[in-house]
């Protein structure tokens, strides 16, 4: 088997560190949540996770509850452009249009889009339209409105169709946002439906990743990953590990 430059990029990706840190990855039928205040970088992280899967030839559906999705499409372009700056990757990523053919963006109104409706639309795309997605990205779901019941619907759906689902969760409460275990107070009622929970927090110029829950087990620790605000890429953190909540 020929080992390509793209294969090397996938192998060296810091997302392999994330997978090792969460028992080998999120896994089919499971829900992962990235939680932070608004504007910290959750969407960029979700797009990087999706881009990594696209590089591996895995189809992705990106569900957005934003009023517009043009900025999301731009972020995909920007992140692939940054990945192309790696040595010898420029030519390998010339097939951006081909990679993007494995991505579908579905847009729903923040108010008025019931989870049952969203899941019916996803199933129609995956089963009836033949777009065999392996991962679904859900950006902008209001967890305060959705609650545990809506998440369980997503989890049942993921298990039935063999998908992994990543969410962003914008925390809106007053300080302190997290309890003594590092759990976002707003998401505590949803913990039983969440398999992997990661909080994103500013430390200096970068956003760092804290693992809160790993496949149903509370396991707070620094993931040794951070989001670079310039490139919007996830990268391995340098220096000593930080104290987590």
C-alpha positions as CSV (number, residue, x, y, z in Angstrom):
1,X,0.0,0.0,0.0
2,X,1.4,3.4,-1.0
3,X,1.8,5.8,1.9
4,X,0.8,9.3,0.7
5,X,1.6,12.8,2.0
6,X,-2.1,13.1,2.9
7,X,-1.8,9.8,5.0
8,X,1.1,11.4,6.8
9,X,-0.9,14.5,7.6
10,X,-3.7,12.4,9.0
11,X,-1.3,10.3,11.1
12,X,0.4,13.4,12.6
13,X,-2.8,15.3,13.2
14,X,-3.3,16.4,16.8
15,X,-6.7,14.9,16.5
16,X,-5.0,11.6,16.9
17,X,-4.0,12.8,20.4
18,X,-7.7,13.6,21.0
19,X,-8.7,10.2,19.9
20,X,-6.2,8.5,22.2
21,X,-7.3,10.7,25.1
22,X,-11.0,9.6,24.8
23,X,-10.6,5.8,24.6
24,X,-9.7,5.6,20.9
25,X,-12.2,8.2,19.7
26,X,-15.8,9.2,20.1
27,X,-17.2,6.1,18.4
28,X,-20.3,5.2,16.5
29,X,-23.6,5.8,18.3
30,X,-22.0,8.3,20.7
31,X,-22.4,12.0,21.4
32,X,-19.5,14.4,22.0
33,X,-19.9,18.0,23.2
34,X,-17.5,21.0,23.0
35,X,-18.7,23.5,25.6
36,X,-17.6,27.1,26.2
37,X,-18.8,30.7,26.2
38,X,-19.9,32.1,22.8
39,X,-17.0,33.2,20.6
40,X,-14.3,31.0,22.1
41,X,-13.8,28.8,19.0
42,X,-16.2,25.8,19.1
43,X,-17.3,26.1,15.5
44,X,-13.6,26.2,14.3
45,X,-12.9,23.1,16.4
46,X,-15.9,21.3,14.9
47,X,-14.8,22.3,11.4
48,X,-11.3,20.9,12.0
49,X,-12.8,17.6,13.3
50,X,-14.9,17.5,10.1
51,X,-12.0,18.4,7.9
52,X,-9.9,15.5,9.4
53,X,-12.7,13.1,8.6
54,X,-13.0,14.4,5.0
55,X,-9.3,13.9,4.5
56,X,-9.9,10.2,5.5
57,X,-12.6,9.9,3.0
58,X,-15.4,9.8,5.6
59,X,-18.6,11.6,4.6
60,X,-19.8,14.3,7.0
61,X,-23.0,16.2,7.5
62,X,-22.7,19.7,9.1
63,X,-25.9,20.8,10.8
64,X,-26.1,24.5,11.5
65,X,-28.7,26.4,13.5
66,X,-27.2,29.8,12.5
67,X,-29.2,32.2,10.3
68,X,-26.5,32.0,7.6
69,X,-24.0,29.3,6.7
70,X,-21.6,31.2,4.3
71,X,-19.2,31.8,7.2
72,X,-19.1,28.0,7.8
73,X,-18.2,27.3,4.2
74,X,-15.5,29.9,4.4
75,X,-14.1,28.3,7.6
76,X,-13.8,25.0,5.7
77,X,-11.8,26.7,3.0
78,X,-9.6,28.5,5.5
79,X,-8.8,25.4,7.5
80,X,-8.0,23.4,4.4
81,X,-5.8,26.3,3.2
82,X,-3.9,26.2,6.6
83,X,-3.5,22.4,6.3
84,X,-2.1,22.8,2.8
85,X,0.8,24.9,4.3
86,X,2.2,21.7,5.7
87,X,5.3,20.4,3.8
88,X,4.4,18.9,0.4
89,X,0.6,19.2,1.2
90,X,-0.2,21.9,-1.3
91,X,-0.6,19.6,-4.3
92,X,-2.3,16.9,-2.1
93,X,-5.0,19.4,-1.2
94,X,-5.6,20.6,-4.7
95,X,-8.6,18.2,-4.7
96,X,-10.5,20.5,-2.2
97,X,-13.6,20.4,-4.4
98,X,-13.5,16.6,-4.4
99,X,-13.1,16.4,-0.6
100,X,-16.0,18.8,-0.1
101,X,-18.3,16.6,-2.2
102,X,-18.2,14.3,0.9
103,X,-19.7,17.2,3.0
104,X,-23.3,18.3,3.2
105,X,-24.3,21.4,5.1
106,X,-27.9,21.4,6.4
107,X,-29.4,24.6,7.9
108,X,-32.3,24.9,10.3
109,X,-33.9,27.9,12.1
110,X,-32.8,28.2,15.7
111,X,-36.4,28.8,16.7
112,X,-39.0,26.4,15.4
113,X,-36.8,23.5,14.2
114,X,-37.9,20.6,16.4
115,X,-35.3,17.8,16.9
116,X,-37.7,15.2,15.4
117,X,-37.8,17.3,12.2
118,X,-34.1,17.7,12.1
119,X,-33.6,13.9,12.5
120,X,-36.1,13.1,9.8
121,X,-34.2,15.4,7.4
122,X,-30.9,13.8,8.4
123,X,-32.4,10.3,7.8
124,X,-33.8,11.3,4.5
125,X,-30.3,12.5,3.4
126,X,-28.4,9.5,4.7
127,X,-30.8,6.7,3.9
128,X,-33.1,7.8,1.1
129,X,-30.6,10.1,-0.7
130,X,-27.8,7.7,-0.2
131,X,-25.3,10.1,1.5
132,X,-23.8,7.6,3.9
133,X,-22.4,10.0,6.5
134,X,-20.1,8.6,9.2
135,X,-20.2,11.7,11.3
136,X,-22.7,14.5,12.0
137,X,-21.6,17.9,13.3
138,X,-24.3,19.9,15.1
139,X,-23.4,23.5,15.6
140,X,-25.6,26.0,17.5
141,X,-28.1,23.7,19.2
142,X,-29.6,25.5,22.2
143,X,-29.0,23.0,25.0
144,X,-31.2,25.0,27.5
145,X,-34.1,24.5,25.2
146,X,-33.3,21.1,24.0
147,X,-32.6,19.4,27.3
148,X,-31.8,15.7,28.0
149,X,-34.8,14.4,26.1
150,X,-33.7,16.0,22.8
151,X,-30.2,14.7,23.3
152,X,-31.5,11.2,23.9
153,X,-33.3,11.4,20.5
154,X,-30.0,12.3,18.9
155,X,-28.3,9.4,20.7
156,X,-30.9,6.9,19.6
157,X,-30.6,8.2,16.1
158,X,-26.8,7.9,16.2
159,X,-27.0,4.4,17.4
160,X,-29.6,3.3,14.9
161,X,-27.7,4.7,11.9
162,X,-24.1,4.0,13.2
163,X,-23.0,7.6,13.4
164,X,-20.9,9.7,15.8
165,X,-22.3,13.1,16.5
166,X,-20.3,16.2,17.7
167,X,-22.1,19.2,19.2
168,X,-21.1,22.7,20.2
169,X,-22.7,24.1,23.4
170,X,-22.7,27.8,24.2
171,X,-22.7,28.4,27.9
172,X,-24.8,31.4,28.9
173,X,-25.0,31.3,32.7
174,X,-23.4,33.5,35.2
175,X,-20.0,32.7,36.8
176,X,-19.0,30.3,38.0
177,X,-19.7,28.4,34.9
178,X,-18.3,25.1,36.2
179,X,-18.8,23.1,39.3
180,X,-15.9,21.7,41.4
181,X,-15.6,18.7,39.0
182,X,-15.2,20.9,36.0
183,X,-18.8,20.2,34.7
184,X,-20.6,23.1,33.1
185,X,-23.5,23.8,35.4
186,X,-25.9,24.3,32.5
187,X,-25.1,20.9,31.1
188,X,-25.3,18.8,34.2
189,X,-28.9,17.6,33.5
190,X,-27.6,16.4,30.1
191,X,-24.6,14.4,31.3
192,X,-26.3,11.0,31.1
193,X,-26.9,11.5,27.4
194,X,-23.3,12.8,26.7
195,X,-20.5,10.3,26.1
196,X,-17.6,12.8,25.7
197,X,-17.7,16.3,27.2
198,X,-14.8,18.8,26.6
199,X,-14.7,22.4,27.8
200,X,-12.8,25.1,25.9
201,X,-11.2,27.9,28.0
202,X,-9.0,30.9,27.2
203,X,-5.5,30.7,28.7
204,X,-3.3,33.5,27.4
205,X,-3.5,33.8,23.6
206,X,-4.8,30.3,23.0
207,X,-7.9,28.2,23.8
208,X,-7.2,25.1,25.8
209,X,-9.1,21.8,25.9
210,X,-10.2,20.2,29.2
211,X,-11.6,16.7,29.2
212,X,-14.6,16.6,31.6
213,X,-16.3,13.3,30.8
214,X,-14.9,10.3,28.9
215,X,-17.6,7.8,27.7
216,X,-19.8,8.4,30.7
217,X,-17.0,8.6,33.2
218,X,-16.1,11.9,34.9
219,X,-12.4,12.3,34.1
220,X,-11.3,15.9,34.4
221,X,-7.9,16.6,32.9
222,X,-5.9,18.8,30.6
223,X,-6.0,17.3,27.1
224,X,-2.7,19.0,26.1
225,X,-4.5,20.4,23.0
226,X,-5.2,24.0,22.1
227,X,-6.9,26.1,19.4
228,X,-4.6,28.5,17.6
229,X,-6.6,31.7,17.1
230,X,-4.6,32.7,14.0
231,X,-4.9,29.5,12.0
232,X,-8.1,28.1,13.6
233,X,-6.4,24.8,13.8
234,X,-6.2,22.4,16.8
235,X,-2.6,21.8,17.9
236,X,-0.7,20.1,20.6
237,X,0.1,22.3,23.6
238,X,3.7,22.8,24.7
239,X,5.1,23.2,28.2
240,X,3.9,21.7,31.5
241,X,0.3,20.6,31.9
242,X,-2.1,23.1,33.5
243,X,-4.2,22.6,36.6
244,X,-7.8,21.8,35.6
245,X,-10.9,22.7,37.5
